[in-house]
């Protein structure tokens, strides 16, 4: 029966579901390993080592230069991605898994604003609706935090850091979009851990904590699940329209809520569920609105 059901799911959707689950498991491993006293910068460094080795092998397999053409922009992408990763991991370690994941999906708001300023891209009506939904949803999620007596209050510093992570992801996305015109995707990916590793080691300083066997395996799984997630995402983008693939990525929120309940006994509040629903609805409106808008663009004569 499960096999017959899977036959009805397109291959590209299956890849995206695997990717979403892998990223949710990666976040769970980050949260678990942080309970062993492993600093966030050490977790970032561990992931960077795994990603750097895999990315280097991939670039060499293609027989292209690892340094690329636009080195300044490639370094900027690496810096933006590294800062975003630190913020995301800190949010995952200090917030309930569901809230940390939902806040990360505020990135369409920042991406739209940055694309308007730096790429001169017009803000579509669907994007404007997305921004409005995300802002209202964010307000619902953090509103209990404005009352010190509320049991559902979230640490505001962690919420701000999570939003900075979403902003960093948006900056990295905009830079990648511009780099994609001149650089191979493998080179762009390679620069991320290339910058993240020395960056995280420098900030880690003398705070290194020798992981025990369990923590070491969790650190390894952070890298493994990240790689599975990236492969699934890439495969999905290659087999279905990017907009449709992105829409299915939001199931990661569902996976994160489930893992938060079963692994950490984190029950999302009504405020979180309501705000998260608005953010996801807004993001989906943006995705499908972009698909519809591109479908009605006049085709150029060949």
C-alpha positions as CSV (number, residue, x, y, z in Angstrom):
1,X,0.0,0.0,0.0
2,X,2.7,2.6,0.9
3,X,4.6,1.7,-2.4
4,X,1.4,2.2,-4.4
5,X,0.8,5.6,-2.6
6,X,4.3,6.7,-3.4
7,X,3.7,6.0,-7.1
8,X,1.2,8.9,-7.1
9,X,3.8,11.3,-5.8
10,X,6.0,12.9,-8.5
11,X,9.7,12.2,-8.2
12,X,10.6,15.8,-7.8
13,X,8.1,16.1,-4.9
14,X,9.6,13.0,-3.2
15,X,13.1,14.6,-3.4
16,X,11.8,17.8,-1.8
17,X,10.1,15.8,1.0
18,X,13.3,13.9,1.6
19,X,15.2,17.3,1.6
20,X,12.7,18.9,4.1
21,X,12.9,15.9,6.4
22,X,16.8,15.9,6.3
23,X,17.0,19.6,7.1
24,X,14.5,19.1,10.0
25,X,16.7,16.2,11.3
26,X,19.8,18.4,10.9
27,X,18.2,21.1,13.1
28,X,17.2,18.4,15.6
29,X,20.8,17.2,15.7
30,X,22.0,20.8,16.2
31,X,19.6,21.2,19.2
32,X,20.6,17.8,20.6
33,X,24.4,18.3,20.4
34,X,24.0,21.8,22.0
35,X,22.7,20.0,25.1
36,X,26.2,18.4,25.5
37,X,27.7,21.9,25.9
38,X,29.1,22.1,22.4
39,X,29.3,25.8,21.4
40,X,27.4,27.0,18.3
41,X,30.7,28.1,16.6
42,X,32.1,24.5,17.1
43,X,28.9,23.1,15.5
44,X,29.3,25.4,12.5
45,X,33.0,24.4,12.2
46,X,32.1,20.7,12.2
47,X,29.5,21.2,9.5
48,X,31.9,23.3,7.5
49,X,34.6,20.6,7.6
50,X,32.2,18.0,6.2
51,X,30.8,20.4,3.5
52,X,34.3,21.6,2.5
53,X,35.5,18.1,1.8
54,X,32.5,17.1,-0.2
55,X,32.4,20.4,-2.1
56,X,36.1,20.3,-2.9
57,X,35.7,16.8,-4.4
58,X,32.7,17.9,-6.4
59,X,34.6,20.9,-7.9
60,X,37.6,18.8,-8.8
61,X,35.3,16.1,-10.3
62,X,34.0,18.8,-12.7
63,X,37.6,19.8,-13.6
64,X,37.0,23.6,-13.0
65,X,38.9,26.1,-10.9
66,X,37.9,26.2,-7.3
67,X,38.4,30.0,-7.1
68,X,35.8,31.1,-9.6
69,X,35.7,34.4,-11.4
70,X,34.1,37.0,-9.1
71,X,36.1,36.4,-6.0
72,X,34.9,39.4,-4.1
73,X,31.2,38.5,-4.5
74,X,32.0,34.8,-3.8
75,X,33.6,35.8,-0.5
76,X,30.7,38.1,0.3
77,X,28.3,35.1,-0.3
78,X,30.5,33.0,2.1
79,X,30.4,35.7,4.8
80,X,26.7,36.2,4.5
81,X,26.0,32.5,4.6
82,X,28.3,32.0,7.6
83,X,26.7,34.7,9.6
84,X,23.3,33.4,8.8
85,X,24.3,29.8,9.7
86,X,25.6,30.9,13.1
87,X,22.3,32.8,13.8
88,X,20.2,29.9,12.7
89,X,22.1,27.4,14.8
90,X,21.9,29.7,17.8
91,X,18.1,30.1,17.3
92,X,17.7,26.3,17.0
93,X,19.7,25.7,20.2
94,X,17.8,28.3,22.3
95,X,14.3,28.3,20.9
96,X,11.7,25.5,20.5
97,X,12.4,23.7,17.2
98,X,9.0,24.7,15.6
99,X,9.5,28.4,16.4
100,X,13.1,28.5,15.2
101,X,12.1,26.9,11.9
102,X,9.1,29.1,11.4
103,X,11.1,32.3,12.0
104,X,13.6,31.2,9.4
105,X,10.8,31.3,6.8
106,X,10.6,35.0,7.2
107,X,13.4,35.2,4.6
108,X,11.0,35.8,1.6
109,X,10.2,39.3,3.2
110,X,13.9,40.2,3.3
111,X,14.6,38.6,-0.1
112,X,11.9,40.7,-1.8
113,X,13.2,43.9,-0.3
114,X,16.8,43.2,-1.1
115,X,15.9,42.0,-4.7
116,X,14.0,45.3,-5.2
117,X,17.0,47.4,-4.0
118,X,19.9,45.5,-5.5
119,X,18.5,43.6,-8.4
120,X,15.8,46.1,-9.4
121,X,13.2,43.3,-9.4
122,X,9.5,44.5,-9.2
123,X,7.6,43.5,-6.1
124,X,4.5,41.5,-7.3
125,X,1.1,41.7,-5.6
126,X,1.6,38.2,-4.3
127,X,4.9,39.2,-2.7
128,X,3.3,42.2,-1.1
129,X,0.6,39.9,0.4
130,X,3.4,37.5,1.5
131,X,5.1,40.4,3.3
132,X,1.9,41.4,5.1
133,X,1.1,37.9,6.2
134,X,4.6,37.3,7.4
135,X,4.7,40.5,9.5
136,X,1.3,39.7,11.1
137,X,2.4,36.1,11.7
138,X,5.6,37.3,13.3
139,X,3.6,39.6,15.5
140,X,1.4,36.7,16.7
141,X,4.4,34.5,17.5
142,X,6.3,37.1,19.5
143,X,3.2,38.8,21.1
144,X,3.3,36.5,24.2
145,X,6.9,37.5,24.7
146,X,5.9,41.1,25.2
147,X,4.2,39.9,28.4
148,X,6.8,38.8,31.0
149,X,4.1,36.8,32.8
150,X,3.2,34.7,29.8
151,X,4.2,31.0,29.9
152,X,4.4,31.0,26.1
153,X,7.0,33.8,26.1
154,X,10.0,33.4,23.9
155,X,13.5,34.8,24.7
156,X,13.5,38.0,22.6
157,X,17.2,37.9,22.0
158,X,16.9,34.5,20.4
159,X,13.9,35.7,18.3
160,X,16.0,38.7,17.0
161,X,18.9,36.3,16.2
162,X,16.6,34.0,14.3
163,X,15.3,37.0,12.2
164,X,18.9,38.0,11.6
165,X,19.5,34.5,10.3
166,X,16.6,34.9,7.9
167,X,18.0,38.2,6.8
168,X,21.4,36.6,6.3
169,X,19.9,33.8,4.2
170,X,18.1,36.4,2.1
171,X,21.4,38.3,1.5
172,X,23.1,35.0,0.5
173,X,20.2,34.2,-1.8
174,X,20.4,37.5,-3.6
175,X,24.2,37.2,-4.0
176,X,23.9,33.7,-5.3
177,X,21.3,34.8,-7.8
178,X,23.8,37.4,-9.2
179,X,26.7,34.9,-9.0
180,X,24.8,32.3,-11.0
181,X,25.3,34.3,-14.1
182,X,29.1,33.9,-14.0
183,X,29.9,31.0,-11.6
184,X,29.4,27.3,-11.5
185,X,27.0,26.2,-8.7
186,X,29.7,23.9,-7.2
187,X,32.1,26.8,-6.8
188,X,29.4,28.9,-5.1
189,X,28.7,26.1,-2.7
190,X,32.4,25.6,-2.1
191,X,33.0,29.1,-0.9
192,X,30.4,28.7,1.9
193,X,32.4,26.3,4.0
194,X,35.7,27.8,2.8
195,X,34.7,31.0,4.7
196,X,32.6,29.4,7.4
197,X,35.4,27.2,8.7
198,X,38.1,29.8,9.6
199,X,35.3,32.3,10.6
200,X,33.8,29.9,13.1
201,X,37.2,28.7,14.4
202,X,38.4,32.3,15.0
203,X,35.2,33.1,16.9
204,X,35.3,29.8,18.8
205,X,38.7,30.8,20.3
206,X,39.5,28.9,23.4
207,X,35.9,27.7,24.0
208,X,36.5,24.4,22.2
209,X,34.8,21.5,24.0
210,X,36.0,18.0,23.3
211,X,32.9,16.1,22.3
212,X,32.2,12.6,23.7
213,X,31.2,9.7,21.5
214,X,27.5,10.7,21.4
215,X,28.2,14.3,20.6
216,X,30.7,13.4,17.9
217,X,28.1,11.2,16.1
218,X,25.6,14.0,16.4
219,X,28.1,16.5,14.8
220,X,28.7,14.0,12.0
221,X,25.0,13.6,11.4
222,X,24.6,17.4,11.2
223,X,26.9,17.3,8.2
224,X,25.3,14.1,6.7
225,X,21.7,15.4,7.0
226,X,22.8,18.7,5.6
227,X,24.3,17.0,2.5
228,X,21.2,14.8,2.1
229,X,19.0,17.9,2.3
230,X,21.1,19.8,-0.3
231,X,21.1,16.8,-2.7
232,X,17.4,16.4,-2.3
233,X,16.9,20.1,-2.9
234,X,19.1,20.1,-6.0
235,X,17.4,16.9,-7.5
236,X,14.0,18.4,-6.9
237,X,14.9,21.6,-8.7
238,X,16.2,19.6,-11.6
239,X,13.0,17.6,-12.0
240,X,10.2,20.0,-11.3
241,X,9.7,23.8,-11.6
242,X,11.6,25.7,-9.0
243,X,8.5,27.5,-7.7
244,X,6.6,24.2,-7.2
245,X,9.6,22.6,-5.5
246,X,10.0,25.5,-3.1
247,X,6.3,25.3,-2.2
248,X,6.8,21.7,-0.9
249,X,9.8,22.7,1.1
250,X,7.5,24.3,3.7
251,X,6.6,20.8,4.9
252,X,9.9,21.2,6.9
253,X,7.8,23.2,9.4
254,X,5.5,20.2,9.9
255,X,8.5,17.8,10.4
256,X,10.1,20.2,12.8
257,X,6.9,20.5,14.9
258,X,6.6,16.6,15.0
259,X,10.3,16.2,16.0
260,X,10.0,19.0,18.6
261,X,7.1,17.1,20.2
262,X,8.6,13.6,20.1
263,X,12.3,14.5,20.8
264,X,12.1,17.5,23.0
265,X,8.5,17.5,24.4
266,X,7.9,20.9,22.9
267,X,4.2,21.6,22.3
268,X,3.7,24.7,20.1
269,X,1.5,27.4,21.6
270,X,-1.7,28.5,19.8
271,X,0.1,31.8,19.0
272,X,2.9,29.9,17.3
273,X,0.5,27.8,15.2
274,X,-1.5,30.8,14.2
275,X,1.5,32.9,13.3
276,X,3.3,30.0,11.6
277,X,0.2,29.3,9.5
278,X,0.1,32.9,8.3
279,X,3.8,32.9,7.5
280,X,3.5,29.7,5.5
281,X,0.3,30.8,3.7
282,X,2.0,34.1,2.8
283,X,5.1,32.3,1.5
284,X,2.9,29.9,-0.6
285,X,0.9,32.8,-2.1
286,X,4.3,34.3,-3.0
287,X,5.5,31.1,-4.6
288,X,2.4,30.3,-6.6
289,X,1.9,34.0,-7.5
290,X,5.4,34.0,-9.0
291,X,4.6,30.9,-11.0
292,X,1.4,32.5,-12.3
293,X,3.1,35.7,-13.1
294,X,5.9,34.0,-15.1
295,X,3.3,31.9,-17.0
296,X,1.7,35.1,-18.4
297,X,4.9,36.8,-19.4
298,X,4.9,37.3,-23.2
299,X,7.3,35.0,-25.0
300,X,10.1,36.5,-27.1
301,X,10.1,35.7,-30.7
302,X,12.8,33.2,-31.6
